[in-house]
Amino acid sequence: MIPLTMAQLGEMVTIRKVTGRDDVRQHLAELGFVVDSDVQVIQKIAGSLIVQVKDCRVALNESMANRIMV
């Protein structure tokens, strides 16, 4: 497993684990970042990511993206 920040641009990956405190995991789950979901990295800007999850594009800062293991 690697953090989402290590995924290549345009690569489709599957979420394997979400780490962090309960409130952080709950927030990410509400955004669609749940185990076995597919995510595609759309753009990387200074460590932050724009990703496609389900039918939405979501921006994540580096610390949040590092909590998502793929």
Buried (B, 14 or more C-beta within 10 A) or exposed (E): EEBBBBBEEEEEBEBEEBEBEEEBBEEBEEBBBBEEBEBBBBEBEEEBBBBBBEEEEBEBEBEBBBBBBB
